[in-house]
Amino acid sequence: MSEPSSQPAATGNSRRTRAMLRVTALVSVAAIGYAIYYAMVLRGVETTDNAYAQATVVQITPQLAGTVTEVLADDTDLVKAGQPLVRFDAADAQVALEQAKAQLAQTVRETRTLYAGNATLEAQVATRQAELVRIGADLKRYQDDAARREPLLEAGAVAREEFEHAQAQAASLRGQTQAAQSALEAARAQLAANQVLTEGVRVDRHPAVLRAAARVHEAQLALHRTTLVAPIGGYIARRAVQVGQRVQAGASLMSVVALEQPWVDANFKEGQLRNLRLGQPVTLQADLYGSTVTYRGTIDGMGAGTGSAFALLPAQNASGNWIKVVQRLPVRIALDPKEVAANPLRVGLSMRVSVDVSKKDGPSLAQAPRPPAPVPAGEDAVRAAADAIVRTIIAENAGKP
């Protein structure tokens, strides 16, 4: 009876053995396949899901205090560079501009008076000189008369009265000579002082005129700044201003987000940074679109420090209770504008990043400064308009050259 019972047991053991062998074989094949895949693919890729889309965000802030009269854009609106966004009450700025224009005209006329005064003072100097010469000639004549009459006085040929009269006239003319000399010196000093105020410059380049012209520029800029325009094109976000509101200089009214040129900040661990280089190709996927949309980009730069190093309250690692925390460094990834235009991103969206690190011949930090961005025209047109106003006022009040 024992032989029939042992045969089924042996059969069951053999089946379990074969099953275990199959499982072992499958695990071995999977391990070998993963090892091959890691060696050929994963070994040359660094990935992270700690990445977020970023874009240029410009805050719209007034440079002067004022009362809002118009709000021309709202949240989610698309605006172009130079498009008006907010207008302030411009009455005070307009009055200040008119006052500055009037002051400039008055200053030009007063400055012309200084130049005209030179000719008047020169004529006074010439008059004082002629008077001094005349008095000197009279003094010499009376002195000669007294000298001629003095020898004749003892002989009785000349009356003493005539001799004393000539001496008195000579003494009076000597006093007049001293007064005329002082008047001449005062006229010369006054002429020199007036010439200091006008020497070497034209009326339109006189310091007083330039100071008044600067006030016209200041008033013109203040009038221009009563209208806030979009410095870049983009979408309006975080609008916080209402019509009739009194706002101070520097208050945040709204933001303009340039979604046409976003980038991605990917935060890689310290151990991953050894393989990252500038210019390496990157593939990205956004949680917004899932795996159906893939972006392609390149590493554009690496941060100069970890997030904790630039935190508001940096960690005090020198304290006694220290726990090591793996740090992350932000890596900036530039995106293809055409792909972004086809599938727009928003600021703060989560991204999954895969970097091909097979090529490691590039630098890990920037080797040259980034080319400066072109400076927008901004207020150059306003300055040109103010220059035209100043030239017109000076020409109208400067008289004939």
TITOR-344889 format. One record per residue (C-alpha): x negated, y negated, z negated; residue in one letter. Coordinates in steps of 0.05 Angstrom, whole numbers, plus 5000, padded with zeros to 4 digits. Example, Ala and Ser with C-alpha at 12.3 -4.5 7.8 and 13.67 -1.06 7.14 Angstrom:
475450904844A;472750214857S;
This chain:
500050005000M;494049534991S;491549525062E;497749215093P;497748645041S;490448455052S;491048375127Q;495947785124P;491447435073A;485447495117A;489447215175T;491646605134G;484446455113N;482046475185S;487545995206R;485645495151R;478445555170T;479845405243R;484144805222A;478644535178M;473744625234L;478244245281R;479143675232V;471643655220T;470343645294A;475343075305L;472342665248V;465342795275S;467442585345V;470841955318A;464741785276A;460141885336I;464841475380G;465140905329Y;457640925322A;456840865397I;462040315400Y;458739935343Y;451840005375A;454339775443M;459839275425V;460839095352L;453539005337R;453238425386G;459538075359V;460737645297E;468037535279T;472037135229T;479236945218D;477336365173N;477935865231A;482535285245Y;484034825303A;481834105295Q;482533465336A;480832725332T;485732395284V;485531625284V;489131245229Q;492630605251I;491030075199T;492029315205P;486128845197Q;490528295170L;496428275122A;503228145153G;510628295159T;512628835208V;517528595261T;517329195310E;515429925306V;514630185377L;512730915365A;515331475322D;512932165300D;511632665357T;511532105409D;506132135463L;502431475470V;497031235517K;490730845498A;492330105492G;499830215483Q;502929755429P;505030125366L;506729605314V;507828855317R;507328355260F;510427665252D;505727215293A;508426535274A;503026365223D;497526615269A;500226195327Q;500325565283V;493225705260A;491025765332L;494125095351E;490824765291Q;484025055312A;484924785383K;486624095357A;480624105310Q;476024305367L;478523725410A;477523235352Q;470523505338T;468523425411V;470722695410R;467122565344E;460822875372T;461222435433R;461321845385T;454622075358L;451522085427Y;454521405444A;451821135378G;444721255403N;445420725456A;448520225407T;443020345356L;437620265410E;440719595429A;440619385356Q;433219565351V;431719155413A;435618565384T;431918605318R;425318625355Q;427018015398A;429217635336E;422817815301L;418717565360V;422716915363R;421816785289I;414416935295G;413716435352A;417215895311D;413016045250L;406615965291K;409015305319R;410615005251Y;404115275222Q;400214945279D;404014295267D;402314295193A;395014445209A;394513865258R;397913365212R;393813535150E;387313165173P;391412565196L;395012515130L;389112195093E;388111675148A;395411475144G;396711665217A;402112155197V;407412065145A;407212545086R;414512695098E;413112995166E;407413415139F;411613685082E;417413825130H;412814245174A;410314635114Q;417414755089A;419615015157Q;413615475160A;415115755090A;422415865110S;420416225173L;415716675134R;421616905092G;425817005155Q;420117405184T;420217885125Q;427817955129A;427518085204A;422018605195Q;426218965143S;432318935188A;428219225246L;425619795203E;432719945179A;435319955251A;429720425272R;431120895214A;438520905231Q;436921055303L;432221615283A;437521925237A;442721905292N;437822215342Q;436522795294V;444022955298L;444022965374T;436923115397E;435723715441G;442923955452V;448823775496R;455623605469V;458424305482D;452524625445R;452624165385H;453124545318P;459524185299A;462824365365V;460425085359L;463325135289R;470024885313A;469725355373A;468425945326A;474825765289R;478625795354V;475726485367H;477726695296E;484826445305A;485426775373Q;483127445344L;488027375286A;493727265336L;491527865377H;491228305315R;498628185300T;499828735352T;496829415335L;495329845396V;493430575403A;485730625407P;486231315441I;491531715475G;495132245435G;501232415393Y;503932015335I;503932345267A;505032135194R;508831485210R;509631105144A;511730405166V;518630075173Q;521129435203V;521028865153G;515729185110Q;510228745083R;503629115091V;496628945068Q;490228995108A;487629705111G;494230045096A;495430695135S;501530595180L;501131215224M;496131675258S;494531845330V;492332565343V;488532705408A;490933405423L;487933395493E;480833525467Q;481333975406P;475834405377W;475534975326V;471934975260D;470235695244A;467535845174N;462436415178F;459236765119K;451936665103E;450037355128G;453237215196Q;449436565208L;442836915224R;445737145290N;449236505311L;446036015361R;448435405398L;451335555466G;453536275451Q;460136465484P;466336525440V;473136835450T;478936585407L;486036755394Q;491236325358A;496436615311D;501336155348L;500736565412Y;498037215386G;493937675431S;497637455494T;493236825500V;485636825496T;481436195495Y;474136165515R;469135685485G;462035585463T;458635425398I;457634665399D;454534555331G;453534795260M;454934435195G;449434125155A;451934435090G;457034915061T;463934695039G;462234754966S;456134304974A;460533735000F;466333854952A;468933294910L;466533674848L;460634114870P;459634754832A;454334714777Q;450435344792N;445335174739A;450335324684S;449535944641G;455836294664N;453836384736W;457536824787I;454836874857K;460036694910V;458636824984V;458536145017Q;461335965086R;458635465136L;463135105186P;461335235259V;464234785312R;466735125375I;468334725438A;474334955479L;475834945553D;480434345566P;484134715622K;485935295576E;488134805522V;492534435571A;495835085591A;496935305519N;496734695473P;494134755402L;495834345339R;491434115284V;490634625229G;492935245267L;489635895247S;484836205297M;481236875304R;474136785330V;469337285362S;462337055380V;457937435429D;451137425393V;447437875442S;443237285464K;439536935408K;434636495446D;438435845433G;437235375374P;441135415310S;441334665301L;442034085350A;435433875380Q;437433185406A;442532645387P;449232685420R;450032175476P;453831565450P;461031525470A;463030935514P;465330345473V;472530155489P;473829455514A;478129315453G;477728575436E;472828385491D;478628115533A;481027705473V;474127405464R;473927235538A;480726895533A;478326505473A;472026295511D;476426035567A;480625635518I;474425335486V;471425135554R;477924805575T;478524405511I;471224175514I;472023975587A;478323575572E;475123195514N;467823135533A;469022575583G;464922455646K;457922775644P;
